[in-house]
Amino acid sequence: MLLKKVAAGVAGALVVGGMVFGTDLVSYLRTAGTEVKETVKGAVPMEFELKRAKDLINNIDPEIKTAKTTVARQDVDIDDLKGRIAKRSDSLTKDRSEMLTRRDELRTDKTSFLVSNKSYTRGQLESDLKTRLDRVKQSEQTLSEEEKLLARKEAAVEANRKKLDLMMKQKRELELKIEWLQARLDQVKATEMVNDVAIDDSEFTRVKNLVDQIDKDLKVREKVVDTEGTPSDGLIPVQANDAPKGVLDEVDAYLGNNSKTANVAENK
């Protein structure tokens, strides 16, 4: 039921849109869809995009592993094929040598031949030579096909190896590029953080004003003290010497007094 309502609503919207925009409705919808995509994409944080890029690079690893496995399997197949070719080549060399020996035997005028203590007619040896010739031809053809197959396999594994090397190189370049972008983003974020930080100097201003006020008040009090210490008659006060005297001062004072007394007595 809900699905029918949604479908009916969409259909109604399309009808209204067709009436308003006419044949340009598709163009409007396409443009609106593009803007929505761009808006959504622009709203995705760059940190998330970099994280997504790293995840995508990690998704390349299975492909690289598959390529490595393919190259390794091809190398093993090539080694096996080279082994078969080597054995076939040795066998062919032996078959050729035996065929030539049999040919040389038949070039004589003999009608019977003793081979390994067993007698054979000329016809039997000629038939054997024909069989050996066919075997040599077949071996040569097979060897030729295997050598062509080896060449194709080697070309294929070389192409896959180059592709693997390119994949690994590109992966490393992308990793370095992402690391570079991450470093640039971190630097931009640090700069933005510094630029966005508004230093609140109100406390500094408040303390400075307080210190200035204290200095000003202290100057006022110093002025008051200086004013109160000045005599009202304008005369300079005489300060009594009430400082405690040391023993030297006492001796000098004593001797000075005695000297004055002696002088007074002598004058009398």
VENMOKA-V960916 format. One record per pair of residues at least 12 apart in sequence whose ideal C-beta (glycine too) atoms are under 10 Angstrom apart, sorted by the first residue. I is the first residue (numbers start at 1). J is the second residue. If there is no record, write none. Layout:
i | j
I | J
I | J
This chain:
i | j
14 | 29
17 | 29
46 | 181
46 | 182
46 | 185
46 | 188
46 | 189
47 | 182
47 | 185
47 | 186
47 | 189
49 | 181
49 | 185
50 | 178
50 | 179
50 | 181
50 | 182
50 | 185
51 | 178
51 | 182
53 | 174
53 | 175
53 | 177
53 | 178
53 | 181
53 | 182
54 | 174
54 | 175
54 | 178
54 | 179
54 | 182
56 | 174
56 | 178
57 | 170
57 | 171
57 | 172
57 | 174
57 | 175
57 | 177
57 | 178
58 | 171
58 | 175
60 | 167
60 | 168
60 | 170
60 | 171
60 | 174
60 | 175
61 | 171
63 | 164
63 | 167
63 | 171
64 | 164
64 | 167
64 | 168
64 | 171
66 | 164
67 | 160
67 | 161
67 | 163
67 | 164
67 | 165
67 | 166
67 | 167
67 | 168
68 | 160
68 | 161
68 | 164
68 | 167
68 | 168
70 | 156
70 | 157
70 | 160
70 | 161
70 | 163
70 | 164
71 | 156
71 | 157
71 | 158
71 | 159
71 | 160
71 | 161
71 | 163
71 | 164
71 | 165
72 | 157
73 | 157
73 | 160
74 | 153
74 | 154
74 | 156
74 | 157
74 | 158
74 | 160
74 | 161
75 | 153
75 | 154
75 | 157
75 | 160
75 | 161
77 | 149
77 | 150
77 | 153
77 | 156
77 | 157
78 | 149
78 | 150
78 | 153
78 | 154
78 | 156
78 | 157
81 | 146
81 | 147
81 | 149
81 | 150
81 | 153
81 | 154
82 | 146
82 | 147
82 | 150
82 | 153
82 | 154
84 | 142
84 | 143
84 | 146
84 | 150
85 | 142
85 | 143
85 | 146
85 | 147
85 | 149
85 | 150
88 | 139
88 | 140
88 | 142
88 | 143
88 | 146
88 | 147
89 | 139
89 | 143
89 | 146
89 | 147
91 | 135
91 | 136
91 | 139
91 | 143
92 | 135
92 | 136
92 | 138
92 | 139
92 | 140
92 | 142
92 | 143
93 | 139
94 | 139
95 | 132
95 | 133
95 | 135
95 | 136
95 | 138
95 | 139
95 | 140
96 | 132
96 | 133
96 | 135
96 | 136
96 | 139
96 | 140
98 | 128
98 | 129
98 | 132
98 | 135
98 | 136
99 | 128
99 | 129
99 | 130
99 | 131
99 | 132
99 | 133
99 | 135
99 | 136
100 | 129
100 | 132
100 | 136
101 | 129
101 | 132
102 | 115
102 | 125
102 | 126
102 | 128
102 | 129
102 | 130
102 | 131
102 | 132
102 | 133
103 | 125
103 | 126
103 | 129
103 | 132
103 | 133
105 | 120
105 | 122
105 | 125
105 | 128
105 | 129
106 | 122
106 | 125
106 | 126
106 | 128
106 | 129
108 | 122
109 | 122
110 | 122
110 | 125
111 | 123
112 | 124
112 | 125
113 | 125
115 | 128
